[in-house]
Amino acid sequence: MRYVLTVGVILAVAIGIAGIVLGEADDSPGLQLLGVVLVIGAVAFGVRTVRGGS
């Protein structure tokens, strides 16, 4: 189960980074913000999962 969550977190971080890059190319601050929020949320969820938080 932890493997599936880890793959999901890595995928979410990759999508967030793509959003940041595409938002930079299109000069879209909203897309950049969504990408940053997605990356921060995925990292926080991943750390919480690894540490065994509820």
FITI-695394 format. One record per residue (C-alpha): residue number from 1; residue in one letter; chain; x, y negated, z negated. Coordinates in nm, 3 decimals, m for minus. Layout:
REM residues N
 fikol segu nuvex      xx      yy      zz
   NUM    a     A       X       Y       Z
...
REM end
This chain:
REM residues 54
 fikol segu nuvex      xx      yy      zz
     1    m     A   0.000   0.000   0.000
     2    r     A   0.283  m0.237  m0.083
     3    y     A   0.435  m0.174   0.261
     4    v     A   0.115  m0.286   0.434
     5    l     A   0.102  m0.603   0.223
     6    t     A   0.468  m0.676   0.299
     7    v     A   0.411  m0.640   0.673
     8    g     A   0.107  m0.869   0.642
     9    v     A   0.310  m1.132   0.460
    10    i     A   0.587  m1.118   0.722
    11    l     A   0.328  m1.148   0.999
    12    a     A   0.161  m1.446   0.828
    13    v     A   0.497  m1.621   0.786
    14    a     A   0.578  m1.562   1.154
    15    i     A   0.241  m1.704   1.262
    16    g     A   0.291  m2.002   1.032
    17    i     A   0.634  m2.073   1.174
    18    a     A   0.491  m2.048   1.526
    19    g     A   0.223  m2.299   1.425
    20    i     A   0.485  m2.539   1.295
    21    v     A   0.692  m2.510   1.613
    22    l     A   0.393  m2.543   1.845
    23    g     A   0.261  m2.835   1.642
    24    e     A   0.596  m3.008   1.680
    25    a     A   0.594  m2.958   2.056
    26    d     A   0.237  m3.083   2.089
    27    d     A   0.287  m3.365   1.835
    28    s     A  m0.001  m3.231   1.627
    29    p     A   0.040  m3.304   1.254
    30    g     A  m0.268  m3.095   1.169
    31    l     A  m0.126  m2.780   1.324
    32    q     A   0.206  m2.837   1.147
    33    l     A   0.025  m2.877   0.814
    34    l     A  m0.173  m2.557   0.868
    35    g     A   0.150  m2.374   0.952
    36    v     A   0.321  m2.500   0.638
    37    v     A   0.022  m2.408   0.421
    38    l     A   0.011  m2.061   0.577
    39    v     A   0.383  m2.003   0.515
    40    i     A   0.369  m2.127   0.154
    41    g     A   0.057  m1.923   0.081
    42    a     A   0.203  m1.606   0.233
    43    v     A   0.529  m1.642   0.041
    44    a     A   0.342  m1.705  m0.285
    45    f     A   0.120  m1.401  m0.223
    46    g     A   0.423  m1.187  m0.139
    47    v     A   0.612  m1.290  m0.453
    48    r     A   0.303  m1.228  m0.665
    49    t     A   0.257  m0.883  m0.508
    50    v     A   0.620  m0.781  m0.557
    51    r     A   0.625  m0.899  m0.917
    52    g     A   0.309  m0.699  m0.989
    53    g     A   0.085  m0.989  m1.084
    54    s     A  m0.290  m0.947  m1.098
REM end
